[in-house]
Amino acid sequence: MSAVGKRSLWRDLSLPAVMAGFITVLVGFASSAVIVFQAARAVGADQAQIASWMWALGLGMGVTCIGLSLRYRMPVVTAWSTPGAAMLVVGAGAVGYSDAIGAFVLAAVLGMLAGFSGIFAKLMKRVPMALAAGMLAGVLLRFGLDVFVSMGTQLGMALAMFATWLIGRRLFPRYAVIATLVVGVLVAAGQGLLHMQDVRLELATPVFTWPTLSWSAVFGIALPLFVVTMASQNIPGVAVIRASGYDTPVSPVIGWIGVVNTLLAPFGAYGLNLAAITAAICMGREAHEDPARRYTAAVAAGAFYIVVGLFGATVAAVFAAFPKELVACVAGIALLGTIANSLATALREEADREAALVTFLVTASGLSLAGIGSAFWGLVAGGICLAALRPRPVAR
């Protein structure tokens, strides 16, 4: 599908496209905002800084969705890096907040360079997909386990949420996570576990943090965040774009996302990338019968992202009012599919299976050496195993 000429946004816009954009944002926030909230806490963010994270991420996703979709007249949907947030929860270690911000800036700059230089595809081929998937599965394992750990303290709520997800996966898979969140909130409210007295509607105030950097932040956050974002977010995002029939120029798209990410990282935009699952909502027939007009769904999604980001303080306060078991269940259930797909990818090729398994186990262990988190050491261990176990070519 080639890029169309000049089109009128207002003529192309339709109610189904607006609704597709709304659902895209709703699914994205409902399924993974809790993980971003946990990530911010893990690197030492206070309540005002968490609100700034939501502001920066909402603004970043909104600007990139709107700008890139209008530039190419094709649906370009961006998202925050959910696996990247999960990695921060598990592997941030004792890195200070300003060092974490510096790592976000560095990861964003690397993404920008990988895009504009055209080496995105070549660079990612240097990291075997099996190892990247094994690392991702190891990072996310804790979230999946926490669904069932929560049953030890809040059995009724956790079981109700898990049952809702099972039914939803069968009957309405696109909205299963949203239904799970709704049921969890209702059960928590019925049990008096919600503490909403501190929640009030207010605009977010951006909080700038001057970036600093340490070696532990570089190797424990920046490099793993860059690899995870590229391998587990941007590559699937490109696949969705191609599968939907669009020939969007990927390198400049990745580059401009990196530019916006770099500018907003000091405010808490830890990682922006192409969306995959939510992007499919804006690229399907639900958005518009005419594929050439589906870009308006991504534009609508961008507008909704900005609105939600402006009220980042309210979003942060709402999730702070949730019981930890509800947060753990929603996060874990939302990531079950990603965990399963990552494990399947990691173990698919027999030649890479043992190295991928070592990567998974080291990453899942939470190992921290020299202040560097387990995601990096998982890749190192897996790479060593891969080099040692792959058969050497026979000399002739």
TILUM-657373 format. One record per residue: x negated, y negated, z of N, C-alpha, C, O, CB in turn; residue in three letters. Coordinates in pm, whole numbers, plus 50000, padded with zeros to 5 digits. Glycine has a CB too. Layout:
XYZXYZXYZXYZXYZALA;...
// end
This chain:
499155011950000500005000050000499124987750000498374985550095500964999950122MET;499184979849898498324968249888498944956449960500154956149984498064964749742SER;498094946849993498584934950060499474927049966499174925549847497414926250110ALA;500554922150020501474914449939501034899949936500204895750016502904915649991VAL;501604892549845501294878449836501944870749948502344876450050501724872949702GLY;502054857849928502644849450031504104853250052504884853749957502514834549995LYS;504444855850177505804859450212506284849950320505474843850389505904874250259ARG;507564848750334508144840250437508464848750559509234858350551509414833150385SER;507864845150671508104852650795509584852450830510154862750867507284846750910LEU;510204840750820511604839650862512534847150768513564852350812512014824950868TRP;512184847950641513004855650548512834870650571513784878350555512654852050404ARG;511634874650607511364888950627511824893950763512034905950781509894891550611ASP;511964884950860512304888950996513704894751003514614890150934512174877051092LEU;513874904951087515184911251105515344915651249514354916751323515354923351009SER;516584918051290516844922551427516164935851458515574937251565518344923751450LEU;516224945951367515494958351396514004956151418513394962851501515694968251283PRO;513414946851343511984944051362511724937951499510764941551566511484934651251ALA;512584928651540512434922451672512584932951782511824932951878513474911251692VAL;513564941851767513784952351866512604962151868512204966751975515094959951836MET;512054965151751510874973851747509704967451821508974974151893510474976951601ALA;509534954351802508484947251874508714947352024507774949052101508394932951826GLY;509964945552065510294945752208510014959552269509434960552376511774941952230PHE;510434970052198510224983752249508724986752257508274993252351510924994152157ILE;507964981852159506514983752161505904978252289505114984952355505874977052039THR;506284966052324505744959752445506264966652571505514968952665506114944852449VAL;507544970052571508134976752687507444989952715507094992952829509624978952666LEU;507254997952610506595010852627505165008952674504695015952764506625018852494VAL;504454999452613503064997152651502894993052795502044998452866502474986652563GLY;503714983452841503594978752978504104989053078503474991353181504354965652996PHE;505254995253048505845004553144504995016953162504965022653271507235008553100ALA;504295021053057503565033653065502165032153122501595041953171503475039852930SER;501575020053116500165019353155499755006853232498585005553268499325020353035SER;500684997553259500304985653336499804989553475498934982853530501504976153348ALA;500355000353530499915004653662498445008653661497745006753761500775016453710VAL;497975014153550496565018253542495665005953535494595005653596496335027353418ILE;496104995853461495354983353455495294976953593494254971753634495984973653353VAL;496404977353665496464972053801495444979153890494724972753966497894973453860PHE;495384992453880494415000153958492984996853918492104996054003494675015253940GLN;492764994853789491414991553740490944978253797489794976953838491404991153587ALA;491834968453798491474955453853491094956554001490124950554045492624945453836ALA;491874964254075491564966554216490214973554232489444970554323492684974854283ARG;489924982954142488704990954153487444982554139486414985854196488705001954048ALA;487524971654062486344963054045486364951054139485534942054127486254958253900VAL;487324950954233487324940754337488154928454310487954918254375485974936654362GLY;489074928954215489904917354185490924914854296491504924354350490624919254050ALA;491134902154331492184898754426493494896454351493544898054229491794886254510ASP;494544892654425495854891454362495874880854252496494883054147496904888154467GLN;495214869554274495184859054172494414863654049494804860553936494544846254229ALA;493334870854070492554875853956493304886653880493184887553757491224881354005GLN;494084894953950494904904953882495934898053793496164902353680495604914253984ILE;496554887453843497494879753761496794873953639497374873553530498134868553844ALA;495544869453657494774864153545494484875053443494484872453323493474857853595SER;494224887353490494044898653398495264900153309495144901253187493774911753476TRP;496444900153370497674901953293497854890453195498304892453082498884902853387MET;497514878253238497614866653150496684868153031497094866252916497284853653228TRP;495424871653058494434872652951494764883952855494654882352733493044874653010ALA;495164895352909495484906852823496724904052739496754907052620495694919452908LEU;497764898252802498974894952727498704884952617499174886552504500034889452820GLY;497924874452650497584864452549496744870552438496974867852320496844852652614LEU;495754878752475494884884952376495644894052281495444893452159493794892752443GLY;496504902552336497294911452251498254903452164498454906652047498064921552336MET;498844893052221499784884952144499124877752029499624878051916500454874952234GLY;498004871252056497294863651953496814872751840496954869351723496114856052013VAL;496264884251876495754893351772496884899751692496764901151570494884904251835THR;497954903551758499104909251685499654899151584499854902351467500214913451782CYS;499884887051631500484876751545499514872451436499854872351318500914864551629ILE;498294868851476497334863651380496954873551271496964870151153496094859251451GLY;496624885851310496174895651211497334900651125497144903151006495524907451282LEU;498524901951183499674906351103500064895851000500414899250887500874909451194SER;500004883151038500314872450943499204870950839499474867750723500524859151017LEU;497964873250881496844871950787496934882350676496724879150559495504873350861ARG;497244894750711497234905450612498634909650568498774917950479496524917350668TYR;499674903750630501064907350599501264922550608501984928550528501454902250458ARG;500624928350705500774942550739500854943450891500294934950961499584951250682MET;501544953450943501664954451089500334958251154499824969251133502734964651127PRO;499784949151232498584951851311498974950351458499244939251504497384942151272VAL;498994961251529499404961251670498184964251756497484974151733500544971551696VAL;497954955751853496824957851943497344961452082498534960252111495934945251950THR;496434965852166496804970152301495584968752391494454967252343497344984752302ALA;495814969352520494684970652611494204985052609494934994152570495064966252755TRP;492974986852651492385000252650492795007852775492195006152881490824999452639SER;493825016252763494275024152878493185033852925492925034553045495545031852843THR;492535041452835491435049952881490305041752944489645046353038490895058152766PRO;490075029752891489055021152950489405017153091488535016853179488865008752865GLY;490685014053115491125010853251490965022753343490525021453457492585006153250ALA;491325034453293491165046653373489705049053407489375053253518491745058853299ALA;488825046353313487395047953337486925038553447486085042253529486595045553210MET;487455026353450487095016753553487535021653691486795020153789487715003053524LEU;488715027453698489215032653826488275043253880487975043553999490635038353810VAL;487825051953792487005063353834485535059753847484865064253940487175074853735VAL;485025051653755483575050153744483015036453772481825034253750483165054053612GLY;483815026953821483295013453845482245013353956481325005253953484425003953881ALA;482385022354053481395023254160481315010554242482335004354273480045026454102GLY;480085006754277479874995154364479504982654284478954973154341478784998154465ALA;479814982454157479514970754074480334958854121481534960154144479794973753924VAL;479694947254135480394935254178481354930154071481244933753954479404924454214GLY;482294921554113483324916954020482714908953904483094911153789484354908354094TYR;481794899853933481204891853825480374900553731480324897953611480334880553883SER;479724910953785479004920453699479974928153610479674930753493478174930253784ASP;481134931753665482144938553584482614929553470482794934053357483344942853671ALA;482824916753500483214907153396482134906253289482434905953170483484893053458ILE;480884905953331479784905853235479774918253147479484917453028478464904653307GLY;480104929653207480184942053130481324941453029481194946552918480374954153223ALA;482444935253066483564933752973483154925152854483474928252739484794927453044PHE;482434914252882481964905552774481024913152681481144912252559481244893152832VAL;480094920652739479144928252658479854938652571479544939952453478094935052747LEU;480794945952629481534956052553482314949452439482394954952329482504963752645ALA;482894937552465483644930452362482724925752249483074926652132484384918552422ALA;481544920752286480574916352184480124928252099479994926951977479344909652252VAL;479894939652162479524951652086480644955451989480364959351875479224963352182LEU;481884954452034483004957351945483074947751829483334951751715484304956952022GLY;482844934851857482854924651752481764927551649482004926851528482664910651813MET;480564930651696479454933551605479714946251525479414946951406478154934851683LEU;480264956351591480564968951521481574966651410481524973251306481084979451619ALA;482494957351432483494954351330482934946351214482984950851100484644947051390GLY;482394934551243481944925651137480764931151059480604928150941481584912251196PHE;479934939251123478764944751055479124956250962478334959950875477744949551156SER;480324961850979480734973150896480184986450941480314996450870480334970750756GLY;479564986851059478974999451104479895007051199479475016851260477634996851172ILE;481145002551212482075008951306482155024051282481935031851374483465002751293PHE;482475027951160482635042251131481295049651146481255060651201483195044350989ALA;480215043451097478905050051106478475051751251477935062151289477855042051029LYS;478715041451332478305041851472479045052851547478435060151626478555028451538LEU;480335053951525481115063851599480775078051557480975087451634482595061251578MET;480255079651435479855093051392478635098051468478355109951470479575093151243LYS;477895088751531476715092651609477105099251741476315106851798475835080551634ARG;478305096251789478805102751911479775113551868480855110451818479505092452008VAL;479415126351885480315137051843481685135451906481805132652025479725150651878PRO;482725137351825484075135651876484355144951993485105141452083485075138051765MET;483755156851992483985166252101483505160652234484155162352336483275179552072ALA;482355153752233481825148052357482645135952401482915134352520480365144052339LEU;483035127452306483865115952340485195120452400485675114752497484105107152217ALA;485785130852340487055136052391486875142652527487725141252615487655146052293ALA;485755149752546485485155852675485315145552785485795147352896484255164552667GLY;484625134552753484465123752849485805117552884486105115053001483515113152795MET;486625115152782487935109152805488805118152893489445113352986488635106352672LEU;488815131052863489605140452944489115140753088489925141553181489545154552883ALA;487795140053107487255139953242487635127453319487915128153439485765141153237GLY;487635116153251488035103553314489495103953357489845099053465487805091853218VAL;490335109853273491775109653298492265120953387493405120553434492505110253168LEU;491435130953412491885142653489492455138753624493485144053666490745152353508LEU;491795129653692492255125553825493695120553823494465123253915491345114753882ARG;494045113353718495405107953710496435119053696497495118553759495525098253593PHE;496125129053616497035140253603497185147953732498295151953768496555149553494GLY;496085150053804496145157153931496945149454036497635155454119494735159853983LEU;496865136154032497545128054132499065129254126499755126654225497155113554116ASP;499595133254010501045135454001501465146054102502475144554171501455139853857VAL;500685156554112501035167754199500535165554342501125170854436500475180654143PHE;499455157954357499015154154491500085145754559500305146854680497675146454484VAL;500765137154481501815128554537502975136554594503685131754683502325119154430SER;503165148654544504255156854596504025160954741504965164954810504415169254510MET;502775160154787502495163454926502995153155024503235156455140501025165254944GLY;503175140654979503635130055068505015124655032505755120255120502655118655068THR;505375125054904506695120354859507275130554763507385128054643506605106254791GLN;507635142254817508075153354734509305149854651509335152454531508365165454820LEU;510315143854714511555140954644511355131454527511835134154417512555134954739GLY;510645120554550510425110654445509565116454332509895114754215509765098054502MET;508475123254368507585128754266508275139454183508105139954061506335134554332ALA;509065148154248509795158454174510835152354082510995156753968510465168154271LEU;511545142154130512565135554048511925129253924512485130053815513305124854129ALA;510775123153941510095116853829509585127253730509705125553609508935108153878MET;509005138153782508495148553694509635155253617509495158253499507715159053774PHE;510755157653686511915163753619512465154453511512855159053403513015167053721ALA;512495141453540512965131753441512065131853318512545131253205513015117653501THR;510775132653341509845133153228510055145753144510055145053021508385132553277TRP;510245157153209510475169553136511725168553049511705172152931510605181353233LEU;512805163653108514065162153033513885152052920514355154152808515215157753127ILE;513185141052951512965130752850512125135652734512415132452619512305118952912GLY;511095143452763510275148952655511085157652561510785158652442509115156852712ARG;512115163852614512975172652534514005164852455514255167752338513665182752623ARG;514625154752518515785148052458515455134452397515995130952292516855146352562LEU;514575126752461514265113252410512785110352437512455102152522515175102352478PHE;511895117152364510455116452393509865102452390508945099452466509715124852296PRO;510375093652303509815080252293510025072252421509235063352453510425072852175ARG;511085075352494511435067452612511285075452741511795071252845512845062252600TYR;510595086752736510485095452853509755088352968510165089553083509765108352817ALA;508685081152937507925074453042508725063053103508695061053224506585069252986VAL;509445055653019510275044853071511335050353165511565044953273510935036952957ILE;511985061353124513005067553209512385072453340513005071353446513675079253136ALA;511185077753333510485082353453510245070853550510445072253670509155089053417THR;509805059453497509585047653580510875042853644510905039653762508945036453498LEU;511945042453565513245037853618513715046753731514135041853836514295037453505VAL;513635059953711514065069353815513195067853939513705068054052514005083853763VAL;511895066253920511005064354034511335051954114511335052254237509575063653987GLY;511625041054045511995028554114513305030354190513435025754303512115016954012VAL;514285036854127515575038954193515435047654318516015044554422516575045354095LEU;514665058354307514465067154423513715059754533514075060654650513695079954383VAL;512675052254495511915044754594512785034254663512685032154784510705038054529ALA;513645027554585514545017554643515525024154739515805018754846515305010054533ALA;516035035754700516975042954787516335047454917517025048655018517535054754715GLY;515035049954915514325054355035513705042655113513025044655213513235064154997GLN;513955030455065513425018655133511925017055120511285011255209513775019255277GLY;511345022055011509895021754992509425009854910508225007454899509445034454927LEU;510355002354851509974990554773509884978354865510754976254950510984987954658LEU;508844970654848508654958654930508604946554836507524941654802507344959655018HIS;509774942154796509874931854692510004917754749510234908254675511064934654604MET;509844916254881510054903154940509034892754894509314880754897510024904155090GLN;507854897454851506824888054806506854885554655506024878154603505454893254845ASP;507824891754585507914890254440508744877954405509874876654452508524902954375VAL;508184869254326508934857554280508464854254138507314856854101508724845154376ARG;509364848754060509064845553921508164833353915508554822453956510364843253840LEU;506964835153863506034824053852505064826353737504734837753703505274821953984GLU;504624815353680503674816153571502294819953624501914816153735503604802753495LEU;501564827353544500214831353582499254819653564499404811653471499734843553500ALA;498274818753651497224808753639495924815653603495444824053680497074800553771THR;495334812553489494084819153451492964815953549492804804453590493664815153309PRO;492204825953585491074824453677489794828053602489594839553564491254833453805VAL;488944818053581487684820453510486614825353607486444819653715487214807553438PHE;485914835953568484794841053647483544840853561483514846553452485074855553699THR;482504834153610481274833353532480634847253527480374853153631480284822953593TRP;480384852353406479864866153395478414867153442477584858553413479964871053251PRO;478134877653514476764881653544476604896053496477574902353454476424880353699THR;475404901153502475204914653449474094921653525473094915453564474874914153298LEU;474274934353546473264942853609473114955453525473984958653443473634946353757SER;472004962553546471814974853469472894985153499473324992453411470434980753497TRP;473324985653625474384995153659475684991653589476445000553551474604995653811SER;475944978653571477154974553499477034977653350478014981453286477414959553519ALA;475834976053295475624978953153475864993753124476624997253033474204975053110VAL;475215002353203475285016753175476515023353238476985033553189474035023553225PHE;477015017553346478165023653414479505018753365480515025753380478075021153558GLY;479535006653304480815001153259480784997553111481585002653032481184988853341ILE;479864988653071479904982952936479794993552827480644994152738478794972852919ALA;478765001852833478565011752726479655022452725480195025352618477205018352742LEU;480015028352841481145037852838482445031452793483225037752721481335044052975PRO;482695018952834483915012052793483945010052642484975012052578484044998552865LEU;482815006252586482715004452441482965017552368483735018052272481334998852403PHE;482315028352415482465041352349483905046452361484485050952262481505051652410VAL;484475045652482485845050352503486815042452417487705048252353486235049252651VAL;486655029352414487575020952337487485023952188488515025052121487285006152361THR;486285025452137486115028251995486605042351960487335044251863484665026651956MET;486185052152040486455066152005487885070152032488485077451952485525075252081ALA;488455065652144489775070552183490895060852153492065064452166489785073752328SER;490575048652113491615038752083491545034151938492535035151865491485026852176GLN;490395029051895490325023351761490385033851651491015031651547489055015351746ASN;489735045351672489795055751569491225060951552491685061751438488855067351605ILE;491945064551660493355068351642494195056951585495125059251507493955072851774PRO;493865044551624494605033151571494465031951420495445029351350494145020351636GLY;493245033851371493015033751226493765045251159494325043551051491515034751195VAL;493775056851224494485068351168495965065651153496575069551053494265080751255ALA;496565058951251497995055551243498245045851128499215047351054498475049351376VAL;497375035851114497515026251004497465033450869498295030950782496415015451012ILE;496485042150852496335049250726497505058750702498025059650591495015057050724ARG;497915065850807499025075350793500335068350759501225074250699499195083350920ALA;500445055550797501655047950768501635041750629502605035450587501855037050871SER;500535043550557500465039050419499895025250399500045019550291501795039450362GLY;499245019650499498685006150487497175006850466496495015350523499024997750612TYR;496664997750383495224997250359494614984950425493814977750364494924997250207ASP;494994982550547494474971250624492954972050632492414982650665495094971050765THR;492254961050603490784961250613490344962550758490474953150837490184948350551PRO;489844974050793489604977450933488454969550994488574964851108489324992250946VAL;487364967850922486184961450981486464947251030486134944251145485054961150880SER;487054938350949487354925051002488394925151112488354916751202487814916150891PRO;489344934551106490334935551213489654938651346489914932051447491394946351180VAL;488774948651346488034952251467487174940451513487064937651632487154964751443ILE;486564933551416485714922151450486464910951517486004905551617485054917051327GLY;487634907251462488404896251520489014899951655489134891451744489504892051425TRP;489374912451671489824916951804488684915051904488914910752017490294931851801ILE;487464918151862486304916251948486064901651983485674898452095485084921951883GLY;486294892651886486124878251912487094873652021486684867252117486354870051783VAL;488364877052005489384873052104489074879352239489194872752343490794877252057VAL;488674891952238488324898952362487164892052433487174890452555487974913652332ASN;486154887952356484994881152414485394868052481484924865052591483934878552307THR;486254860452416486674847552471487504849052597487444840652687487464839852367LEU;488284859652606489194861452719488644870652828489234871652935490494866952670LEU;487524877252802486954886452902486654879653036486904885753140485674892552848ALA;486144867153039485894860853169487164858553251487084855853371485194847753149PRO;488314859453188489584857953259490194871553298491234871953364490574850153174PHE;489554882553256490044895753294490454904753179490954915753203491174894253383GLY;490254900453055490594909052941489474919252924488524917052848490794900552808ALA;489594930252995488504940053001488314947652870487204951952840488764949853113TYR;489394949552791489264957152668490494956252580491584960052622488984971552699GLY;490324951052458491394950352359491024959052240489844960052204491664935652315LEU;492014965352180491744974552068493004976651986494074971552021491204988052120ASN;492874984051878494044987951801494924997351882494415005951954493634994551668LEU;496224995651871497165004751935497385016851845497165016051724498514997651967ALA;497815027751903498095039851826499555043751839500325042151744497185051551872ALA;499945048751956501325053351975502305041951959503285043151885501485059852114ILE;502065030752027502995019552017502965013351878503975007951832502675008952122THR;501815014051810501745008551674502695015851581503275009851491500325009351620ALA;502855028751604503735036651517505165031751522505915033351425503685051351557ALA;505565025651635506925020251646507125008951547508195007751487507205015451791ILE;506115000551531506214989151439505964992951294506204984851205505234978451480CYS;505505005051269505165009051133506145019151076505975023750963503785014751130MET;507165022851153508125032651107509385026351051509515014151048508485041851219GLY;510305034651008511545029850946512425022551047513295014751009512305041450885ARG;512195025251178512985018251279512755003151274513644995351306512665023551418GLU;511544999151233511214984951228511864978151108512394967051120509704983051223ALA;511814984650991512444979250870512394989950762511434997650754511724966050823HIS;513404990350680513424999850569512344996750467511805005750403514794999950502GLU;512034983850453511014979550357509654978950426509464970650515511384965750296ASP;508714987550388507404987450454506694973950446505904970550534506514997950394PRO;506974966250340506304953350324506774943050425506134932750442506534948250184ALA;507894945750492508424936250590508194940750735508614933850828509894934250567ARG;507554951950753507364957050889506334949150969506254950551091506944971550884ARG;505554940850901504604932550974505314923451072504724919351172503764924350877TYR;506584920251044507324911351134507554917951270507694910951371508664907451072THR;507604931251275507754938151403506514935951489506624933951610508004953251381ALA;505344936451427504104934051501504024919551548503524916751657502884937451415ALA;504504910251464504544896151504505474894451625505134887351720505014887251387VAL;506634900951620507564900251734506934906151859507074900651968508874907651701ALA;506234917451844505544923451958504544913652017504424912552139504834936551916ALA;503814906651931502854896851979503514885852060502984881552162502104890851864GLY;504664881152013505384870752087505814875752225505694868552324506614866052007ALA;506314888052231506714893752360505504895852452505604893752573507444907152339PHE;504374899852395503154901452475502774888252543502424888052660501994906452386TYR;502854877352468502494864252523503434860452636502994855552740502514853552413ILE;504734862652617505714859252721505424867152849505404861452958507144862252672VAL;505204880152834504914888452952503604884053016503504883753139504854903452913VAL;502604880852935501334876452990501444863653068500734861853168500344874852880GLY;502304854553026502474841853096502994843853238502754835653326503424832853020LEU;503714854853258504244857953391503424869053457503964877753526505734862053382PHE;502114868653434501244879053487501284880153638501154891253691499844876553444GLY;501454868953709501524869453855502714877553902502624885153998501594855353914ALA;503834875953832505024883553868504824898353841505194906853922506244878453791THR;504224901453726503944915553693503054921753799503294932953843503294916753554VAL;502004914453840501084919653941501794921754075501564931754142499904910153959ALA;502644912254113503354913354241504324925054242504494931754344504094900454272ALA;504974927454128505924938654119505214951854142505694960254218506634938653983VAL;504074953754076503374966354091502714967654228502514978854277502334967953983PHE;502374956354292501854956854428502924961354526502614966854632501294943254469ALA;504204958954491505304962654579505674977354568506424982454652506514954154549ALA;505174984254466505504998354447504725007054545503565004054574505225002654302PHE;505325017854595504555027454675503495034154589503675035954469505485038154736PRO;502375037654652501245042954576501595055954505501035058854399500055045254668LYS;502515063954561502905076354497503655073854366503485081254270503765084654591GLU;504465063354363505185059954240504185055854132504285060054017506215048654266LEU;503235047454172502215042954077501415054854024501165055853904501275032754143VAL;501025063854114500235075554074501015084553979500465089553882499785083454196ALA;502295086554008503115095453924503325089553785503185096653685504465098053989CYS;503655076753777503875070453647502585070753565502605074053447504375055853665VAL;501475067153628500205066953556499835080953506499465082653390499085061553646ALA;499945090853594499575104453556500465110153448499975116353353499605113353675GLY;501765108253463502715113453363502495106653228502565113153124504165111453411ILE;502225093553229501995086353104500755091353032500635090052910501875071453131ALA;499815097153107498545101453048498465116353021497455121152970497425097453138LEU;499505123853054499455138353034499195141952887498385150752858500765144853080LEU;499875135152797499685137952655498275134952609497685142452531500665130052572GLY;497715123852658496355120152622495345130252676494395133952607496015106152673THR;495575134852799494685144952857494725157752773493685163452741495095148053004ILE;495925162052739496075174352660495395173052524494675181952481497555177752641ALA;495635161852456495035159852324493505158952332492795164052246495595147152259ASN;493015152452438491565151252454490925164752477489885167852419491235141852570SER;491535172952563491005186352587491035194852460490095202152430491795193352699LEU;492135193752385492245201452261491165197352162490545205852097493635199452197ALA;490925184252151489885179452060488495183652108487655187752028489955164152048THR;488275182652237486955185852293486585200452272485425203652246486925182552440ALA;487565209352282487285223752279487625230252145487575242552133488055230652388LEU;487955222252046488415227851918487295235251845487485246451799488975216751829ARG;486125228851834485025234751759484175243651849483675239051952484145223751695GLU;484025256251812483305265751896481855261451917481295263452026483345279651835GLU;481245255551816479835251751826479615240751930478535239951990479325247051691ALA;480635232351953480495221252047481175223952181481145215452270481075208651986ASP;481795235552196482705237952308482005236952444482505230352534483335251552295ARG;480855243452458480185243452588479655229652625479735225452740479035253552589GLU;479115222652526478625209052551479775199852590479635191552680477885203552428ALA;480915201252522482085193152555482595196452695483015187552769483205195452452ALA;482545209352732482985213352865482095207352973482585202753075482995228652877LEU;480785207352950479855201253045480135186353058480145180853168478395203553002VAL;480375179652944480725165452947481965163153031482005154153115480955160252804THR;482985171353009484235170253084484005172153233484495164253314485245180653033PHE;483265182553271483075185753413482235175153485482565171153596482405199353427LEU;481165170653421480325160353483481125147453501481055141053606479065157753399VAL;481875143653399482685131553408483745132753516483945123453594483335128453273THR;484435144053520485505146053618484985146953760485725144653855486285158653585ALA;483695150353776483125152053910483025138953986482955139054109481765158453900SER;483015127753915482825114953981481375112154017481095103154095483665114354105GLY;480455119753961479025118153988478575103753964478905097753861478205127853902LEU;477815098454059477255085054043475775085654080475425089254192478005074654132SER;474915082153986473475082054008472935068353970473265062853864472775093153926LEU;472105062754058471505049554033472575038954009472355029453935470565050153913ALA;473725040754073474815031154059475545031953927476365023253897474295017654075GLY;475275042253847475915043853716476945054853726476685065553781474865047253605ILE;478145052253673479265061253689479175073953607478295075653523480515054253655GLY;480125082953635480085096453578480375096953429479965106453362481065105153650SER;481075086953374481385087253231480095087053148479975094353050482275075253192ALA;479145078853188477875078153116477085091053133476555096453035477035066253166PHE;477005096153256476245108353280476885120353213476195129853175476095110853429TRP;478195120053199478865130753126478415131352981478145142152928480365128853132GLY;478325119652917477845119152779476385123552769475995130752676478005105052721LEU;475575119252866474165123152865474025138352879473305144652802473395116052979VAL;474725144052977474645158553000475175166252879474585176252838475435162453125ALA;476285161552822476835168152705475905167352586475765177052511478165162252670GLY;475275155752568474335154152457473135163352470472675169052371473875139952448GLY;472625164852593471495173952616471895188252584471165195652519470995172852761ILE;473085192252632473565205852604473765208152455473445218752402474885208452679CYS;474295197952389474535199352245473225201452170473125209952082475275187052191LEU;472225193552206470915194752140470255208152170469585213952085469995183352183ALA;470465213152292469815225652332470505237952275469845247952246469765226552482ALA;471835237352260472595249252224472875250652076473135261752029473875249252297LEU;472815239752002473075240951858471935248551791470765245851819473235227051794ARG;472265257851705471205265651639470345256751550470845247951479471805277051556PRO;469055259251556468125251651472468135257151330468265269251312466695251951532ARG;467995248551230467925253651093466695262351072465605259251122467915241950992PRO;466865273151000465765282550976464845276850868465285273450758466315296450933VAL;463575275950902462595270750805462345281050695462255293050722461275267050875ALA;462225276250573461975285250460460565283350408460155289950313462995282850347ARG;
// end
